Amino acid sequence: MPSKEYAGSLLFGRRKDNRPEPLDKWRLVSNNKAIRDRLGEVLETSRVQVLLDGVDSVRLEMVQWDQSGVVHHCDGFRYLSPVERVGDACGCPPEIESRKRGAASGLGPQPSVRISFRVAKFPEVGTFVFRSSSWAFLRAAASLKGDLGLSAGGTLCDLSIEAVKLESSSGAVLTYFQPVILAA
């Protein structure tokens, strides 16, 4: 797939004091100041409505890295690279839970999901991108991609950041943030 110029990207984290810091609101990254100014108020929130323009708006990939670089790049079924292996069966298990166990043990690839979209309130501004390596986001995006294949035209979706609270065995409450996408 050819490289595409995006108006910007959405993130829900940043680096502070050289450490990753999760955010509970979207962060817009764009080289265009006019775009940042126009969309700044829309994105000062944990939820933004986006328009997906068909099934190609959702790209589901699996990638495994080591010290030398990418050692496995597929869509979960067939290799996407290197060129000499494109289209060959990759050997990944069909079930996401099995893939997750393989990745956790260092023996398999992890999700690399890319959603390209237009902000629903300002669709004329351009196409943006959001990337995630979350297993939960992979499941949601795969389901959404299947639905997009059945619909014609743009699909309105909610892209949000959800706080998830977990209690540790010591009783401490831990909060982490995860991206969520749902058809509106």
Secondary structure as UniProt FT lines:
FT   STRAND          8..16
FT   TURN            17..18
FT   STRAND          19..29
FT   HELIX           33..39
FT   TURN            40..43
FT   STRAND          47..52
FT   HELIX           55..57
FT   STRAND          58..66
FT   TURN            67..68
FT   STRAND          69..74
FT   STRAND          78..81
FT   HELIX           83..85
FT   TURN            86..87
FT   HELIX           96..104
FT   TURN            105..106
FT   STRAND          110..119
FT   TURN            120..121
FT   HELIX           123..125
FT   STRAND          128..132
FT   HELIX           135..148
FT   TURN            149..150
FT   STRAND          155..167
FT   TURN            169..170
FT   STRAND          173..183
//
